[in-house]
Amino acid sequence: MSRFSFILSSVVIIIVVALVALSFVNTEKPPVTVEKAMLNEAQAK
């Protein structure tokens, strides 16, 4: 059971680190332009 809790806690830590990294990337590049580009691609199709 301790091994399962260790794996679960490590997965949670990895998810938190990934979310923090994504938030840093979003602050560097404004997400509005990305959303506009995706909308333009959707309208083109």
mmCIF file as gemmi writes it, N, C-alpha and C atoms, coordinates in Angstrom:
data_model
loop_
_atom_site.group_PDB
_atom_site.id
_atom_site.type_symbol
_atom_site.label_atom_id
_atom_site.label_alt_id
_atom_site.label_comp_id
_atom_site.label_asym_id
_atom_site.label_entity_id
_atom_site.label_seq_id
_atom_site.pdbx_PDB_ins_code
_atom_site.Cartn_x
_atom_site.Cartn_y
_atom_site.Cartn_z
_atom_site.occupancy
_atom_site.B_iso_or_equiv
_atom_site.pdbx_formal_charge
_atom_site.auth_seq_id
_atom_site.auth_asym_id
_atom_site.pdbx_PDB_model_num
ATOM 1 N N . MET Axp A 1 ? 0.839 -1.202 0 1 0 ? 1 A 1
ATOM 2 C CA . MET Axp A 1 ? 0 0 0 1 0 ? 1 A 1
ATOM 3 C C . MET Axp A 1 ? 0.87 1.248 0 1 0 ? 1 A 1
ATOM 4 N N . SER Axp A 2 ? 2.011 1.186 0.692 1 0 ? 2 A 1
ATOM 5 C CA . SER Axp A 2 ? 2.891 2.358 0.724 1 0 ? 2 A 1
ATOM 6 C C . SER Axp A 2 ? 3.452 2.637 -0.67 1 0 ? 2 A 1
ATOM 7 N N . ARG Axp A 3 ? 3.731 1.57 -1.427 1 0 ? 3 A 1
ATOM 8 C CA . ARG Axp A 3 ? 4.25 1.757 -2.788 1 0 ? 3 A 1
ATOM 9 C C . ARG Axp A 3 ? 3.193 2.436 -3.654 1 0 ? 3 A 1
ATOM 10 N N . PHE Axp A 4 ? 1.926 2.044 -3.495 1 0 ? 4 A 1
ATOM 11 C CA . PHE Axp A 4 ? 0.845 2.664 -4.277 1 0 ? 4 A 1
ATOM 12 C C . PHE Axp A 4 ? 0.707 4.139 -3.924 1 0 ? 4 A 1
ATOM 13 N N . SER Axp A 5 ? 0.782 4.466 -2.641 1 0 ? 5 A 1
ATOM 14 C CA . SER Axp A 5 ? 0.661 5.873 -2.237 1 0 ? 5 A 1
ATOM 15 C C . SER Axp A 5 ? 1.857 6.675 -2.75 1 0 ? 5 A 1
ATOM 16 N N . PHE Axp A 6 ? 3.039 6.057 -2.786 1 0 ? 6 A 1
ATOM 17 C CA . PHE Axp A 6 ? 4.221 6.752 -3.315 1 0 ? 6 A 1
ATOM 18 C C . PHE Axp A 6 ? 4.054 7.043 -4.799 1 0 ? 6 A 1
ATOM 19 N N . ILE Axp A 7 ? 3.557 6.064 -5.559 1 0 ? 7 A 1
ATOM 20 C CA . ILE Axp A 7 ? 3.333 6.268 -6.998 1 0 ? 7 A 1
ATOM 21 C C . ILE Axp A 7 ? 2.266 7.335 -7.207 1 0 ? 7 A 1
ATOM 22 N N . LEU Axp A 8 ? 1.209 7.297 -6.409 1 0 ? 8 A 1
ATOM 23 C CA . LEU Axp A 8 ? 0.123 8.271 -6.555 1 0 ? 8 A 1
ATOM 24 C C . LEU Axp A 8 ? 0.623 9.678 -6.262 1 0 ? 8 A 1
ATOM 25 N N . SER Axp A 9 ? 1.408 9.833 -5.198 1 0 ? 9 A 1
ATOM 26 C CA . SER Axp A 9 ? 1.925 11.163 -4.858 1 0 ? 9 A 1
ATOM 27 C C . SER Axp A 9 ? 2.888 11.66 -5.934 1 0 ? 9 A 1
ATOM 28 N N . SER Axp A 10 ? 3.699 10.767 -6.495 1 0 ? 10 A 1
ATOM 29 C CA . SER Axp A 10 ? 4.638 11.194 -7.543 1 0 ? 10 A 1
ATOM 30 C C . SER Axp A 10 ? 3.879 11.632 -8.789 1 0 ? 10 A 1
ATOM 31 N N . VAL Axp A 11 ? 2.79 10.942 -9.136 1 0 ? 11 A 1
ATOM 32 C CA . VAL Axp A 11 ? 1.985 11.331 -10.299 1 0 ? 11 A 1
ATOM 33 C C . VAL Axp A 11 ? 1.359 12.702 -10.062 1 0 ? 11 A 1
ATOM 34 N N . VAL Axp A 12 ? 0.855 12.938 -8.859 1 0 ? 12 A 1
ATOM 35 C CA . VAL Axp A 12 ? 0.249 14.24 -8.541 1 0 ? 12 A 1
ATOM 36 C C . VAL Axp A 12 ? 1.293 15.342 -8.656 1 0 ? 12 A 1
ATOM 37 N N . ILE Axp A 13 ? 2.508 15.094 -8.156 1 0 ? 13 A 1
ATOM 38 C CA . ILE Axp A 13 ? 3.573 16.103 -8.239 1 0 ? 13 A 1
ATOM 39 C C . ILE Axp A 13 ? 3.91 16.389 -9.698 1 0 ? 13 A 1
ATOM 40 N N . ILE Axp A 14 ? 3.98 15.35 -10.532 1 0 ? 14 A 1
ATOM 41 C CA . ILE Axp A 14 ? 4.293 15.552 -11.955 1 0 ? 14 A 1
ATOM 42 C C . ILE Axp A 14 ? 3.208 16.391 -12.617 1 0 ? 14 A 1
ATOM 43 N N . ILE Axp A 15 ? 1.938 16.132 -12.281 1 0 ? 15 A 1
ATOM 44 C CA . ILE Axp A 15 ? 0.834 16.898 -12.876 1 0 ? 15 A 1
ATOM 45 C C . ILE Axp A 15 ? 0.929 18.359 -12.448 1 0 ? 15 A 1
ATOM 46 N N . VAL Axp A 16 ? 1.227 18.607 -11.173 1 0 ? 16 A 1
ATOM 47 C CA . VAL Axp A 16 ? 1.339 19.988 -10.687 1 0 ? 16 A 1
ATOM 48 C C . VAL Axp A 16 ? 2.476 20.703 -11.4 1 0 ? 16 A 1
ATOM 49 N N . VAL Axp A 17 ? 3.625 20.041 -11.546 1 0 ? 17 A 1
ATOM 50 C CA . VAL Axp A 17 ? 4.767 20.656 -12.234 1 0 ? 17 A 1
ATOM 51 C C . VAL Axp A 17 ? 4.411 20.955 -13.686 1 0 ? 17 A 1
ATOM 52 N N . ALA Axp A 18 ? 3.693 20.04 -14.337 1 0 ? 18 A 1
ATOM 53 C CA . ALA Axp A 18 ? 3.299 20.265 -15.73 1 0 ? 18 A 1
ATOM 54 C C . ALA Axp A 18 ? 2.363 21.465 -15.834 1 0 ? 18 A 1
ATOM 55 N N . LEU Axp A 19 ? 1.422 21.597 -14.898 1 0 ? 19 A 1
ATOM 56 C CA . LEU Axp A 19 ? 0.493 22.734 -14.928 1 0 ? 19 A 1
ATOM 57 C C . LEU Axp A 19 ? 1.248 24.042 -14.712 1 0 ? 19 A 1
ATOM 58 N N . VAL Axp A 20 ? 2.206 24.053 -13.794 1 0 ? 20 A 1
ATOM 59 C CA . VAL Axp A 20 ? 2.99 25.273 -13.553 1 0 ? 20 A 1
ATOM 60 C C . VAL Axp A 20 ? 3.786 25.633 -14.797 1 0 ? 20 A 1
ATOM 61 N N . ALA Axp A 21 ? 4.387 24.638 -15.453 1 0 ? 21 A 1
ATOM 62 C CA . ALA Axp A 21 ? 5.164 24.9 -16.667 1 0 ? 21 A 1
ATOM 63 C C . ALA Axp A 21 ? 4.253 25.448 -17.761 1 0 ? 21 A 1
ATOM 64 N N . LEU Axp A 22 ? 3.054 24.886 -17.903 1 0 ? 22 A 1
ATOM 65 C CA . LEU Axp A 22 ? 2.122 25.378 -18.924 1 0 ? 22 A 1
ATOM 66 C C . LEU Axp A 22 ? 1.702 26.806 -18.617 1 0 ? 22 A 1
ATOM 67 N N . SER Axp A 23 ? 1.496 27.137 -17.347 1 0 ? 23 A 1
ATOM 68 C CA . SER Axp A 23 ? 1.1 28.501 -16.994 1 0 ? 23 A 1
ATOM 69 C C . SER Axp A 23 ? 2.226 29.472 -17.329 1 0 ? 23 A 1
ATOM 70 N N . PHE Axp A 24 ? 3.489 29.065 -17.102 1 0 ? 24 A 1
ATOM 71 C CA . PHE Axp A 24 ? 4.611 29.94 -17.458 1 0 ? 24 A 1
ATOM 72 C C . PHE Axp A 24 ? 4.66 30.15 -18.966 1 0 ? 24 A 1
ATOM 73 N N . VAL Axp A 25 ? 4.416 29.112 -19.754 1 0 ? 25 A 1
ATOM 74 C CA . VAL Axp A 25 ? 4.431 29.238 -21.215 1 0 ? 25 A 1
ATOM 75 C C . VAL Axp A 25 ? 3.301 30.155 -21.668 1 0 ? 25 A 1
ATOM 76 N N . ASN Axp A 26 ? 2.133 30.038 -21.029 1 0 ? 26 A 1
ATOM 77 C CA . ASN Axp A 26 ? 0.996 30.875 -21.415 1 0 ? 26 A 1
ATOM 78 C C . ASN Axp A 26 ? 1.258 32.338 -21.091 1 0 ? 26 A 1
ATOM 79 N N . THR Axp A 27 ? 1.994 32.629 -20.027 1 0 ? 27 A 1
ATOM 80 C CA . THR Axp A 27 ? 2.278 34.021 -19.694 1 0 ? 27 A 1
ATOM 81 C C . THR Axp A 27 ? 3.268 34.608 -20.696 1 0 ? 27 A 1
ATOM 82 N N . GLU Axp A 28 ? 4.194 33.774 -21.207 1 0 ? 28 A 1
ATOM 83 C CA . GLU Axp A 28 ? 5.159 34.283 -22.188 1 0 ? 28 A 1
ATOM 84 C C . GLU Axp A 28 ? 4.463 34.586 -23.515 1 0 ? 28 A 1
ATOM 85 N N . LYS Axp A 29 ? 3.597 33.67 -23.971 1 0 ? 29 A 1
ATOM 86 C CA . LYS Axp A 29 ? 2.865 33.874 -25.221 1 0 ? 29 A 1
ATOM 87 C C . LYS Axp A 29 ? 1.394 34.11 -24.891 1 0 ? 29 A 1
ATOM 88 N N . PRO Axp A 30 ? 0.826 35.236 -25.288 1 0 ? 30 A 1
ATOM 89 C CA . PRO Axp A 30 ? -0.585 35.493 -24.976 1 0 ? 30 A 1
ATOM 90 C C . PRO Axp A 30 ? -1.493 34.44 -25.599 1 0 ? 30 A 1
ATOM 91 N N . PRO Axp A 31 ? -2.373 33.799 -24.806 1 0 ? 31 A 1
ATOM 92 C CA . PRO Axp A 31 ? -3.226 32.722 -25.337 1 0 ? 31 A 1
ATOM 93 C C . PRO Axp A 31 ? -4.299 33.229 -26.29 1 0 ? 31 A 1
ATOM 94 N N . VAL Axp A 32 ? -4.541 34.545 -26.306 1 0 ? 32 A 1
ATOM 95 C CA . VAL Axp A 32 ? -5.597 35.081 -27.178 1 0 ? 32 A 1
ATOM 96 C C . VAL Axp A 32 ? -5.235 34.838 -28.634 1 0 ? 32 A 1
ATOM 97 N N . THR Axp A 33 ? -3.966 35.045 -28.998 1 0 ? 33 A 1
ATOM 98 C CA . THR Axp A 33 ? -3.563 34.84 -30.393 1 0 ? 33 A 1
ATOM 99 C C . THR Axp A 33 ? -3.72 33.369 -30.774 1 0 ? 33 A 1
ATOM 100 N N . VAL Axp A 34 ? -3.425 32.47 -29.848 1 0 ? 34 A 1
ATOM 101 C CA . VAL Axp A 34 ? -3.558 31.043 -30.143 1 0 ? 34 A 1
ATOM 102 C C . VAL Axp A 34 ? -5.024 30.703 -30.373 1 0 ? 34 A 1
ATOM 103 N N . GLU Axp A 35 ? -5.917 31.256 -29.539 1 0 ? 35 A 1
ATOM 104 C CA . GLU Axp A 35 ? -7.344 30.984 -29.712 1 0 ? 35 A 1
ATOM 105 C C . GLU Axp A 35 ? -7.829 31.547 -31.037 1 0 ? 35 A 1
ATOM 106 N N . LYS Axp A 36 ? -7.369 32.747 -31.404 1 0 ? 36 A 1
ATOM 107 C CA . LYS Axp A 36 ? -7.779 33.335 -32.681 1 0 ? 36 A 1
ATOM 108 C C . LYS Axp A 36 ? -7.285 32.474 -33.84 1 0 ? 36 A 1
ATOM 109 N N . ALA Axp A 37 ? -6.065 31.973 -33.757 1 0 ? 37 A 1
ATOM 110 C CA . ALA Axp A 37 ? -5.533 31.139 -34.831 1 0 ? 37 A 1
ATOM 111 C C . ALA Axp A 37 ? -6.354 29.858 -34.955 1 0 ? 37 A 1
ATOM 112 N N . MET Axp A 38 ? -6.733 29.268 -33.83 1 0 ? 38 A 1
ATOM 113 C CA . MET Axp A 38 ? -7.53 28.045 -33.884 1 0 ? 38 A 1
ATOM 114 C C . MET Axp A 38 ? -8.907 28.343 -34.469 1 0 ? 38 A 1
ATOM 115 N N . LEU Axp A 39 ? -9.495 29.493 -34.127 1 0 ? 39 A 1
ATOM 116 C CA . LEU Axp A 39 ? -10.803 29.852 -34.683 1 0 ? 39 A 1
ATOM 117 C C . LEU Axp A 39 ? -10.691 30.072 -36.183 1 0 ? 39 A 1
ATOM 118 N N . ASN Axp A 40 ? -9.613 30.711 -36.634 1 0 ? 40 A 1
ATOM 119 C CA . ASN Axp A 40 ? -9.427 30.941 -38.068 1 0 ? 40 A 1
ATOM 120 C C . ASN Axp A 40 ? -9.296 29.615 -38.808 1 0 ? 40 A 1
ATOM 121 N N . GLU Axp A 41 ? -8.569 28.664 -38.224 1 0 ? 41 A 1
ATOM 122 C CA . GLU Axp A 41 ? -8.43 27.358 -38.87 1 0 ? 41 A 1
ATOM 123 C C . GLU Axp A 41 ? -9.776 26.643 -38.917 1 0 ? 41 A 1
ATOM 124 N N . ALA Axp A 42 ? -10.573 26.781 -37.861 1 0 ? 42 A 1
ATOM 125 C CA . ALA Axp A 42 ? -11.878 26.121 -37.838 1 0 ? 42 A 1
ATOM 126 C C . ALA Axp A 42 ? -12.801 26.736 -38.882 1 0 ? 42 A 1
ATOM 127 N N . GLN Axp A 43 ? -12.737 28.062 -39.05 1 0 ? 43 A 1
ATOM 128 C CA . GLN Axp A 43 ? -13.59 28.719 -40.042 1 0 ? 43 A 1
ATOM 129 C C . GLN Axp A 43 ? -13.127 28.383 -41.457 1 0 ? 43 A 1
ATOM 130 N N . ALA Axp A 44 ? -11.818 28.205 -41.659 1 0 ? 44 A 1
ATOM 131 C CA . ALA Axp A 44 ? -11.308 27.9 -42.998 1 0 ? 44 A 1
ATOM 132 C C . ALA Axp A 44 ? -11.797 26.525 -43.447 1 0 ? 44 A 1
ATOM 133 N N . LYS Axp A 45 ? -11.969 25.595 -42.498 1 0 ? 45 A 1
ATOM 134 C CA . LYS Axp A 45 ? -12.424 24.241 -42.871 1 0 ? 45 A 1
ATOM 135 C C . LYS Axp A 45 ? -13.912 24.214 -43.016 1 0 ? 45 A 1
